[in-house]
Amino acid sequence: MIIITGASKGIGLYLMGEFIREEQDVIGLFNSTAPNKNVGSMRRVDVADPADVAAFAAAIKKRNGSKMVLINCAGVNYNALAHKADPARWARLITVNLVGTFHVINALLPMMREQRYGRIINLSSVVAQKAVPGTSAYAASKAGLWGMTRAIAAENADRGITINNINLGYFDIGMISDVPTELREEVKRAIPSRALGEPSEILTTIKYLISCGYITGTSIDVNGGLY
């Protein structure tokens, strides 16, 4: 069973489509953006609400018999210089991107531990590695995944459970679509490969992490050489 958060748009939507095409048992979670594809495989779950996440986990426990893979794509963005930022919006981003990711992991880990198998893959970002003005909230949320991942990996490695991050660079999917063309070209010039990443590269990396049981507690940079 593959569970994908943030599955109604961007990278999550792409991954949903690919796994469905491969006839995998996949469930997509969404909240604010209602899906217009794969509707039958989608569930509305607010990852920022632990009770909502717990209810979802209880529901799938009844059908849980296959090995579980969790891919955390859910996230929101908020850009503002730190001295001008709205503290409430800053905190909301952390609640969704970091705390929400923990809520889902926390709810599904007991089932993984019982099965003695699990794969957890979090989507982090090159923004947490680079000094990008205006991204303090987003960078903090994505950097927070690194420490959380290391601790959870140490707690569960002897149970056949791995947890890793993929630090994504700039891809031709998702939030980049909101960037003006001129700025997109500037971004591409800053990437050593001189190109935006293809979504298929994300899928390939995810499949590798699913297949390998000896990689855990780490991050893989998929960014075309951008640092």
N, C-alpha and C positions, 0 to 999 in steps of 0.2 A: 504494500500500500504506500503510495506516494502522496504526501500532503504538501501543498504549496500555498503559502500565505501571499497576500497581495496578488492574487491570480486573475484579476479582472482587467488588468492593463499592463503595459510595458513588458518587462522581462518575465514576470510571473505569467502573463497571458501567453507569451511565446512558449514558455516551458510547458504550460498546460496543453497547448495544441500539439506539441511534439510528443509528449508522453501518451496522450490520447491516440494519436496517430499510430503509435507503437503498441496500442491496445493494452497499456498498463492500467492497473487499478489506481486511479488518481482522483483526489478530492482537492478542489481549489477553494480557498477562503477569500472573501472580499468583505468590505464594509461600506465605504462611502461611494464607491464607483460600482454601480450595478452592472453585471455582465451582459453583453449582447452576444457572447459566444459560449459554447460549452455549458450552457445554463443548467443542464441536468446533473452536471458534476460539481456544481458550485454550492457553497453554503455561506450565508451571511454570518460572520463572526467578528466582533470588535476585539482585536487582540489587546487593546488597552484596558479591557474589562475582564478581570480574572474570572468572574462568575460566568461570563459568556463563553470564555475559553474552556472552563471546566465542564460546562454543559455539553459543548461539542465533543470533548474527550470522552465523556460518559456515553454519548450516543454512538461513537464509533467503536467503543470497547465491545459492544454487542456483536459487531461484525469483524472484530479484529482476529485474524488468523494468519495473515501473511506478514512477512517482514516489513518493518516500517521505516520509511525514509521521510524526513522533514526538511523542506527547503524554505527558508525564511526570506521572502522577497518583500514583505509588507513594509512600507515606509512612506513618510511625508517629507516635504522640504520646506525650509523657511530661511530666506536670506536676509541678513541685516548686519550692519556693523555693530559690534558688541555694545558700544556706548549709546546706540540708538535702538537697540533691540527691545521688543516687548517681552518682558519676562514670562508672561503667561504663554505666549506662542512658542517661546524658546523651550519652556518646560514641557509643553504639549508634544513637541517633536521628540524629545527624549522619551516621553511616556510611550509613544507609538513605536519608534524605531528601536529603542533599546529595551525598555521595560516590557513592551508588548512581545518582543521576541522571547524574552525570558518567560513570560506567561505561557506561551505555547510550548516551549521546551519543558517547563515545569509540569505541565499537564500531561504531556505524552511520555515523559521519561519513565514513569512507573510501568507502563505497558512494554516499553523497550527493555527495561531491566528484567521484567518477567519472561520475555522472549529470549533474553540474552543476545539480542541483536538490535542495532539501531544505527541509522546514519542521519546526522544533523548537519546541514550545510547552511551557513549564514552568508548573505551577500553584504559585504562591507564595501569600502570605497577608497580609491586613491586620494580622495579629498581629505581623508584622515591622515595621510602621509605628507601632503603638500600644504604649504601655507597659502590658502586661498581666502582672500578678504571676504567677509560677509558670511562665511560658512561655519561659524563657531558651533552652532547647535548641531548641524548635520555632521560635522567632523567629530564632535564629542560623542555623538550617538554611535557612529561607526567605529571609532577607536575603542569605545566601551565594550564592543563585541569581542575584541581581542582578549582582554583580561578575563571576561566571563567565560569565553570558550576554553581557555587554558585550565581554569578551575574545574569546569564541568567535565572536561576530558579526563583530568586526573581522578575524578570521582567515579567515572564510569568505564574506564578502559578495560577493566577486568571483567566487564559484563558484555563484551563484544559490541560496545557502542562507541562510535567515533563522532567527533564534532569538530568541524573546521570552518574557516572563513575563506571566501573568495574576495580579494580586494580588486574590485572592478575599476578599470580606467574609463575612458569615454567610448561608448558604444552607439551604434546607429539604431538605437531603440530607446524607448522610455523618455526620461526627462530631457534628453538632448534635443528632442523635437520642439521644445519651447525656446531654444536658443536661436537668435537671429542668424541668418546664413553667414553674414560677415564674421560674426564671432565664432561660428562653427569652424570656418576656415582657419581662423587664428588658433583655435584649439588643435586642429589637425597639424598645423605647422609646428606646434610644441611637442608633438608625439614623435619619438624617434622613428617609428614605422611610417609616419606621415599619413596615417589612416585611422579612421574610427574602427573599433572592433566590430566583428560580425557576431550576431547573437548565437550562431552555431558554436563559437568558441566557448561561450559560457556553458552551453549544454555539454560539450565535450569534457570540460573540466569537472562538471557535476557528475557525469557518468564515471569519470576516473575516480573521484572521491568515494562514490558509492561502491565501486569495485574493489577498492584497496582498504583492507582492515587494519593496516599498520600505520596509517597516517592519521594522527589525531592531535588536537590541541594546537593547530598551526594555521597559517594563512598562506594562500597561494596568490601571488600578484598576477593578474591577467590584464595588462595595461599597455601593451605595445612598446614597453621599455620606458614608460613615463614615470619619473620620480621627482 
